[in-house]
Amino acid sequence: MARAGLAVACSTLMLSLPHAAQAQQADAALLAASRAAEPAVIKTLEDLVNIESGSAQLEGLNRLADYAQQRLQALGATTERLKATRGPGGPIVKASFSGSGQRRILLIAHMDTVYQPGILQQQPVRREGNKLFGPGIADDKGGVAVILHAVALLCEAGWKDFQRLTVLLNSDEEIGSIGSGELIAATADEHDVVLSFEPTAAKAVVRDEGLLLGASGTATAVMDVKGRSSHAGAAPTLGRNALIELSHQLLQTRDVAAGIPGTQLNWTTAKAGEVRNQIPESATATGDVRLTAGDGAQKLQAALNEKVANRLVPDTQTSVTVTVGRPPFVASDAGKALAAHARSIYAELDGRRLALVPTTGGATDAAFAGRSGKAVVVESFGLAGFGYHARDEYIEIDSIVPRLYLATRLMMDIGSGKAPLR
């Protein structure tokens, strides 16, 4: 995708990577600016959350894209409004800044959430102590907010020590980035480093905020059973009950992934029959698959094929297909070194600890960004929070300043060459 840049106008498990021997002194001006920005970040979070933006809610997603695009344009970005190529066809915001340095930096986050229309009536934005609640506030509107304000802080400081700074916000991450994943991968390949702004876990749940160095890939398993219909009251024995056979197959395949390293399978939805008084002739189930092994999908497919050959209901046929979505994300050695440098930046904040989490069962667009290995990719620069995809999702307010400081300081070090990229 062609792009043009204009000058910036306002010019748990922790890896045993070492802490810095002695924390450097914080950048006083940048820390003061981060603290001063906190109220504005909270206002941005409220604005973002008050726009409902489920992956299929195109009206809300377009409003959110308008908001982000206008904010980035006000900072001097050249922006493009793209459209996801598959799925609901939601908006993608791409903003480019040009500087006077050498490094090319990409910042990614997503605008969509998992929540259904009307969720704000049940779970409105509210503040309780150190927690700010709202649907999607951590995953990933907090990430969008940190990007907007980190870029603004750097802009206000007159920072231009980069060749290109790109912001990419997609609208289908929660459904696998089926229409934006290839764009993310291609854009990442044009940059030296990618910072992804998914949330980090709240301190109310884990000891330390962190960065993520690995995540599962995803796939979808679909099981189809074909039987034979008949009258459920007058002639049930003439039928071949696909629902009964589906139940049998789900039970015998539920633990199949346990014997295949790097795979996880959970059956999550099922459907059979159309009316009460008919033996169902078809039944279908879908399953969520997580992959950390490159050949995991193929091995899981083979194991499922072997299992479903064992039928309970005669004359039924069962088939299973495993379709791979996102690849796994595994940080390179350069990514781990960059994360270790980020840890030393966090230590500037009175010795604040930063966990480097080796992997998670969740999926991330960092996988697309790191697929080719051309860019150095690190995940989870968003805000600390919890309750993702559930009731009462929240962020911890006291994570705003350190996460804003981390993102801006790290970009400055990348631009100056202080942060390792090889």
QUIFEN-V718525 format. One record per residue. RES is the residue in one letter. PHI is phi in whole degrees, -180 to 180 (NA if undefined). OMEGA is omega in radians with two decimals (999 if undefined). NEAR is the number of other C-alpha atoms within 8 Angstrom. Layout:
BEGIN
res->{RES & RES}
phi->{PHI & PHI}
omega->{OMEGA & OMEGA}
near->{NEAR & NEAR}
END
This chain:
BEGIN
res->{M & A & R & A & G & L & A & V & A & C & S & T & L & M & L & S & L & P & H & A & A & Q & A & Q & Q & A & D & A & A & L & L & A & A & S & R & A & A & E & P & A & V & I & K & T & L & E & D & L & V & N & I & E & S & G & S & A & Q & L & E & G & L & N & R & L & A & D & Y & A & Q & Q & R & L & Q & A & L & G & A & T & T & E & R & L & K & A & T & R & G & P & G & G & P & I & V & K & A & S & F & S & G & S & G & Q & R & R & I & L & L & I & A & H & M & D & T & V & Y & Q & P & G & I & L & Q & Q & Q & P & V & R & R & E & G & N & K & L & F & G & P & G & I & A & D & D & K & G & G & V & A & V & I & L & H & A & V & A & L & L & C & E & A & G & W & K & D & F & Q & R & L & T & V & L & L & N & S & D & E & E & I & G & S & I & G & S & G & E & L & I & A & A & T & A & D & E & H & D & V & V & L & S & F & E & P & T & A & A & K & A & V & V & R & D & E & G & L & L & L & G & A & S & G & T & A & T & A & V & M & D & V & K & G & R & S & S & H & A & G & A & A & P & T & L & G & R & N & A & L & I & E & L & S & H & Q & L & L & Q & T & R & D & V & A & A & G & I & P & G & T & Q & L & N & W & T & T & A & K & A & G & E & V & R & N & Q & I & P & E & S & A & T & A & T & G & D & V & R & L & T & A & G & D & G & A & Q & K & L & Q & A & A & L & N & E & K & V & A & N & R & L & V & P & D & T & Q & T & S & V & T & V & T & V & G & R & P & P & F & V & A & S & D & A & G & K & A & L & A & A & H & A & R & S & I & Y & A & E & L & D & G & R & R & L & A & L & V & P & T & T & G & G & A & T & D & A & A & F & A & G & R & S & G & K & A & V & V & V & E & S & F & G & L & A & G & F & G & Y & H & A & R & D & E & Y & I & E & I & D & S & I & V & P & R & L & Y & L & A & T & R & L & M & M & D & I & G & S & G & K & A & P & L & R}
phi->{NA & -69 & -146 & -134 & -120 & -111 & -60 & -62 & -65 & -87 & -117 & NA & -124 & -120 & -68 & -88 & -83 & -72 & -74 & -59 & -59 & -147 & -63 & -75 & -76 & -66 & -72 & -61 & -67 & -69 & -65 & -64 & -66 & -65 & -66 & -66 & -81 & -54 & -59 & -69 & -64 & -60 & -63 & -62 & -59 & -63 & -60 & -66 & -68 & -75 & -108 & -68 & -146 & -59 & -59 & -103 & -90 & -64 & -63 & -67 & -63 & -69 & -65 & -66 & -64 & -59 & -60 & -66 & -64 & -65 & -63 & -71 & -63 & -64 & -88 & 104 & -76 & -87 & -117 & -125 & -112 & -107 & -134 & -58 & -83 & -138 & 75 & -64 & 76 & -72 & -78 & -127 & -103 & -127 & -126 & -128 & -120 & -113 & -124 & -118 & -101 & -113 & -84 & -115 & -120 & -117 & -113 & -126 & -160 & -126 & -95 & -87 & -128 & -92 & -83 & -84 & -56 & 90 & -62 & -66 & -70 & -89 & -133 & -71 & -62 & -153 & -118 & -134 & 60 & -88 & -111 & -115 & -99 & 167 & -61 & 80 & -67 & -90 & -117 & -141 & -70 & -62 & -65 & -61 & -64 & -63 & -60 & -58 & -82 & -65 & -62 & -63 & -63 & -66 & -64 & -65 & -81 & 75 & -72 & -138 & -82 & -156 & -84 & -144 & -121 & -120 & -114 & -130 & -119 & -104 & -130 & -139 & -61 & -72 & -116 & 94 & 51 & -67 & -111 & -131 & -59 & -67 & -65 & -60 & -62 & -66 & -68 & -59 & -65 & -94 & -125 & -83 & -145 & -125 & -108 & -106 & -111 & -69 & -74 & -106 & -69 & -68 & -67 & -70 & -113 & -123 & -70 & -129 & -64 & -154 & -125 & -111 & -112 & -167 & -154 & -68 & -80 & -127 & -153 & -122 & -102 & -125 & -109 & -118 & -118 & -111 & -125 & -145 & -83 & -165 & -70 & -69 & -99 & -86 & -148 & -63 & -72 & -78 & -90 & -127 & -74 & -68 & -67 & -63 & -66 & -61 & -60 & -61 & -67 & -64 & -65 & -82 & -108 & -63 & -110 & -63 & -71 & -61 & -96 & -123 & -55 & 82 & -132 & -147 & -132 & -133 & -70 & -125 & -138 & -153 & -150 & -155 & 72 & -122 & -133 & -67 & -100 & -133 & -64 & -71 & -92 & -144 & -154 & -139 & -134 & -123 & -134 & -90 & -116 & -119 & -133 & -120 & -103 & -62 & -103 & -62 & -64 & -66 & -68 & -66 & -59 & -63 & -67 & -66 & -59 & -67 & -65 & -72 & -67 & -87 & -96 & -100 & -94 & -62 & 64 & -106 & -126 & -123 & -130 & -133 & -125 & -115 & -111 & -78 & -108 & -72 & -76 & -67 & -109 & -134 & -63 & -74 & -59 & -66 & -64 & -66 & -67 & -65 & -64 & -64 & -66 & -60 & -61 & -68 & -65 & -61 & -66 & -64 & -90 & 55 & 74 & -58 & -87 & -130 & -77 & -110 & -88 & -68 & -165 & -147 & -78 & -74 & -110 & -151 & -69 & -58 & -65 & -66 & -62 & -99 & -58 & -83 & 82 & -74 & -100 & -85 & -125 & -134 & -114 & 81 & -91 & -76 & -81 & -77 & -164 & -164 & 80 & -58 & 63 & -141 & -78 & 60 & -66 & -149 & -120 & -92 & -62 & -74 & -91 & -62 & -63 & -64 & -71 & -67 & -64 & -61 & -63 & -72 & -64 & -66 & -63 & -63 & -70 & -64 & -64 & -82 & 90 & -72 & -89 & -71 & -124 & -137}
omega->{-3.12 & 3.09 & 3.07 & -3.14 & 3.04 & 3.09 & 3.10 & -3.01 & -3.10 & 2.74 & 999 & -3.09 & 3.13 & 3.03 & -3.11 & 3.00 & -2.98 & 2.93 & 3.03 & -3.09 & 3.12 & -3.08 & 3.06 & 3.12 & -3.13 & 3.00 & -2.98 & -3.11 & -3.13 & 3.10 & 3.10 & 3.12 & 3.10 & 3.11 & -3.13 & -3.09 & -3.03 & 3.13 & 3.14 & 3.09 & 3.10 & 3.10 & 3.10 & 3.11 & 3.12 & 3.11 & -3.08 & -3.09 & -3.14 & 2.96 & 3.14 & -3.00 & 2.98 & -3.02 & 3.13 & -3.10 & -3.00 & -3.14 & 3.12 & 3.13 & 3.10 & 3.07 & 3.13 & 3.10 & 3.08 & -3.11 & -3.11 & -3.11 & 3.13 & 3.12 & -3.13 & 3.07 & 3.13 & 3.10 & 3.07 & -3.13 & 2.86 & -3.03 & 3.01 & 3.04 & -3.12 & -3.10 & 3.09 & -3.02 & 3.12 & 3.11 & -3.10 & 3.13 & -3.13 & -3.05 & 3.01 & 3.11 & 3.10 & -3.10 & -3.09 & 3.02 & 3.04 & 3.12 & -3.08 & -3.10 & -3.02 & -2.99 & 3.07 & -3.00 & 3.10 & 3.08 & -3.12 & 3.05 & 3.14 & -3.07 & -3.03 & 3.09 & 3.13 & -2.92 & -3.11 & 3.11 & 3.14 & -3.07 & -3.11 & 3.08 & 3.12 & -3.06 & -3.14 & 3.06 & 3.10 & 3.14 & 3.07 & -3.13 & -3.11 & -3.08 & 3.01 & -3.03 & 3.02 & -3.14 & 3.13 & -3.03 & 3.08 & -3.03 & 0.21 & -3.11 & 3.00 & 3.10 & 3.09 & -3.12 & 3.14 & 3.10 & -3.10 & -3.07 & 3.06 & 3.10 & 3.13 & 3.13 & 3.13 & 3.10 & 3.14 & 3.14 & -3.13 & -3.10 & 3.10 & -3.07 & 3.11 & 3.04 & 3.11 & 3.03 & -3.09 & 3.03 & 3.13 & -3.12 & -3.13 & -3.01 & -3.14 & -3.12 & -3.06 & 3.05 & 3.00 & -3.09 & -3.04 & 3.13 & -3.10 & -3.05 & -3.14 & 3.07 & 3.11 & -3.13 & -3.11 & 3.14 & 3.11 & -3.11 & 3.12 & -3.09 & 3.11 & -3.05 & 3.10 & 3.02 & -3.12 & -2.91 & 2.92 & -3.08 & 2.93 & -3.09 & -3.12 & 3.09 & 3.04 & -3.09 & 3.10 & -3.05 & -3.01 & 2.93 & -3.04 & 2.94 & -3.05 & -3.09 & 3.12 & 3.12 & -3.13 & 2.87 & -3.11 & 3.01 & 3.10 & 3.04 & 3.09 & 3.10 & 3.11 & 3.10 & 3.08 & 3.09 & 3.10 & -3.12 & 3.03 & 3.13 & -3.05 & -3.14 & -3.02 & -3.05 & -3.08 & -3.09 & 3.09 & 3.14 & 3.03 & -2.90 & -3.12 & 3.13 & 3.11 & 3.14 & 3.09 & 3.13 & 3.10 & -3.09 & 3.11 & 3.14 & -3.06 & 3.09 & -3.00 & -3.11 & -3.02 & -3.10 & -3.12 & -3.13 & -3.11 & -3.12 & 3.08 & 3.11 & 3.06 & 3.13 & 3.03 & 3.05 & -2.97 & 3.11 & 3.12 & 3.11 & 3.08 & 3.02 & 3.12 & -3.11 & -3.06 & -2.97 & 3.10 & 3.02 & -3.04 & 3.14 & 3.12 & 3.10 & -3.08 & 3.02 & 3.05 & -3.11 & 3.07 & -3.13 & 3.05 & -3.02 & 2.98 & 3.10 & -3.09 & -3.13 & -3.07 & -3.11 & -3.12 & 3.13 & 3.10 & 3.11 & -3.13 & -3.13 & 3.11 & 3.12 & 3.14 & -3.11 & -3.01 & 3.05 & 3.10 & -3.07 & 2.99 & -3.12 & -3.12 & 3.05 & 3.00 & 3.09 & 3.13 & 3.05 & 3.11 & 3.03 & 3.08 & -3.10 & -3.07 & 3.08 & 3.10 & 2.98 & 3.01 & 3.01 & 3.06 & -3.13 & 3.08 & 3.06 & 3.10 & 3.08 & 3.10 & 3.11 & 3.10 & 3.09 & 3.09 & 3.07 & 3.08 & 3.10 & 3.13 & 3.07 & 3.13 & -3.13 & 3.06 & -3.10 & 3.12 & 3.08 & -3.12 & -3.08 & 3.10 & 3.11 & 3.03 & -2.97 & -3.03 & -3.11 & 3.09 & 3.08 & 3.08 & 3.12 & -3.06 & 3.07 & 3.01 & 3.12 & 3.07 & -3.11 & -3.09 & -3.00 & -3.08 & -3.09 & -3.11 & -3.13 & 3.00 & -2.99 & 3.01 & -3.02 & 2.95 & 3.02 & 3.10 & -3.08 & 3.07 & -3.13 & 3.12 & -3.10 & -3.14 & 3.08 & -3.05 & 3.07 & 3.01 & 3.03 & -3.08 & 2.91 & 3.05 & -3.05 & -3.10 & 3.02 & -3.04 & -3.07 & -3.13 & -3.14 & 3.08 & 3.11 & -3.12 & -3.09 & -3.09 & 3.14 & -3.12 & 3.10 & 3.09 & 3.13 & 3.05 & -3.13 & -3.09 & -3.10 & 3.14 & -3.14 & -3.12 & 3.08 & 3.14 & 999}
near->{2 & 3 & 5 & 6 & 10 & 10 & 10 & 13 & 8 & 8 & 9 & 4 & 6 & 8 & 8 & 4 & 6 & 5 & 7 & 8 & 4 & 4 & 10 & 8 & 5 & 8 & 6 & 6 & 6 & 10 & 11 & 8 & 9 & 13 & 8 & 7 & 10 & 10 & 7 & 7 & 12 & 8 & 8 & 9 & 12 & 9 & 8 & 10 & 13 & 8 & 10 & 12 & 15 & 13 & 16 & 7 & 10 & 11 & 7 & 11 & 18 & 10 & 9 & 12 & 12 & 8 & 8 & 10 & 11 & 8 & 9 & 12 & 11 & 7 & 11 & 12 & 15 & 11 & 11 & 7 & 8 & 8 & 8 & 16 & 8 & 8 & 8 & 8 & 9 & 15 & 14 & 14 & 15 & 12 & 14 & 15 & 14 & 13 & 12 & 8 & 9 & 8 & 12 & 13 & 14 & 13 & 13 & 11 & 13 & 13 & 15 & 15 & 13 & 9 & 10 & 6 & 7 & 7 & 11 & 11 & 6 & 6 & 10 & 10 & 12 & 7 & 8 & 7 & 5 & 8 & 10 & 13 & 14 & 14 & 16 & 15 & 15 & 18 & 11 & 17 & 14 & 14 & 17 & 14 & 11 & 15 & 11 & 11 & 11 & 12 & 9 & 9 & 12 & 10 & 14 & 9 & 6 & 8 & 9 & 12 & 12 & 14 & 12 & 12 & 13 & 12 & 12 & 13 & 12 & 16 & 14 & 16 & 13 & 9 & 7 & 10 & 13 & 13 & 11 & 13 & 12 & 8 & 7 & 12 & 13 & 9 & 9 & 15 & 11 & 8 & 12 & 13 & 12 & 16 & 13 & 15 & 16 & 15 & 15 & 13 & 11 & 13 & 10 & 5 & 7 & 9 & 6 & 9 & 13 & 11 & 14 & 13 & 15 & 12 & 16 & 16 & 14 & 15 & 14 & 12 & 12 & 11 & 11 & 12 & 15 & 11 & 14 & 14 & 12 & 13 & 11 & 10 & 7 & 5 & 9 & 10 & 6 & 8 & 13 & 16 & 14 & 18 & 12 & 8 & 13 & 13 & 8 & 10 & 11 & 9 & 7 & 9 & 10 & 10 & 8 & 12 & 11 & 8 & 6 & 10 & 8 & 9 & 15 & 10 & 12 & 8 & 10 & 8 & 7 & 8 & 7 & 10 & 12 & 6 & 5 & 6 & 7 & 12 & 15 & 16 & 13 & 14 & 15 & 12 & 13 & 12 & 12 & 13 & 12 & 13 & 16 & 11 & 9 & 7 & 6 & 13 & 13 & 7 & 9 & 13 & 11 & 8 & 9 & 11 & 10 & 8 & 10 & 11 & 7 & 6 & 10 & 6 & 10 & 6 & 6 & 13 & 7 & 10 & 9 & 11 & 8 & 11 & 8 & 9 & 10 & 15 & 12 & 15 & 15 & 10 & 13 & 9 & 7 & 11 & 13 & 11 & 10 & 12 & 11 & 12 & 10 & 10 & 13 & 12 & 14 & 13 & 14 & 12 & 9 & 5 & 8 & 8 & 9 & 11 & 11 & 14 & 14 & 10 & 10 & 10 & 7 & 6 & 12 & 11 & 12 & 12 & 15 & 13 & 16 & 16 & 9 & 8 & 7 & 8 & 14 & 14 & 14 & 16 & 12 & 13 & 14 & 16 & 16 & 14 & 15 & 11 & 9 & 11 & 9 & 6 & 8 & 9 & 16 & 15 & 16 & 13 & 8 & 7 & 10 & 12 & 12 & 11 & 12 & 12 & 12 & 11 & 10 & 12 & 10 & 11 & 9 & 10 & 10 & 12 & 12 & 8 & 7 & 7 & 10 & 10 & 11 & 4}
END
